[in-house]
Amino acid sequence: MLEFLDELVKATIKLLPSVKFDKSHPVHRLLMALYATIIEDADSAVAILSVERWAGVEHLLRSALEAHVDLINLANDPDYADLMMIAYHKQWIRLTEAGAKGDNQFLTFFKDNPEAEEQLAWHKEELGKLEARAKPLNIFDRFDRAGMSDIYRSIYHSLCNDTHNNVQALTDRHFRLSKEEGLQNLVIFEDPEEHSLKASLDSFIATVNGSNKIIHNYFNTDSQNAVEEFHKRREEKGLLWAESKELDSS
């Protein structure tokens, strides 16, 4: 599976020049930025797993899934960009207002800074315009809108537990029961369970494949047949992966 993901990422990068988009178009820019994020996350996961490391892969998968959800929603509805901009303005308002208070040593730039005050006023004005015509979405709403509510309640939920250092996730990752001592021993750099690694790799493959299809269809590239071929290959290998004991079988 790792070999297939590596091949898929390399092919995705090779096909990237066939995507022709308007660099001045805000929706096009957002679509391509989301797509680039997914490619980079998958490539980093391959790099980590190729040196027999595991920590960080699920964090990368969570980032890729969130970008994939936004990619689906934006490709289906250009007005979804307004919802992304609402989140952007809210973030900057929180940051600027926190800095203006002057009690955060890492945000001293914002204190008594006329430019920061002008920036804050601009973000508030733009946010007001957007909220007058669009209702903000929480993370579940974003997944549900993309038709991925089941993914949110299963895979994404598990990834969030891992990323947020949930007690159960920490325990599962770093403690193993010793049969001899009957105690929980601390482990580090422990190999992941086979089913967990397979699930993460297949989720990455599905995410990259799906994103490729969206982008190449959206921009009507001449690489759509090549993209579709990877979809077919994954479908053909599905049962083999489920039965195989070799994680890297391809």
Disulfide bonds with the S-S distance in Angstrom:
none
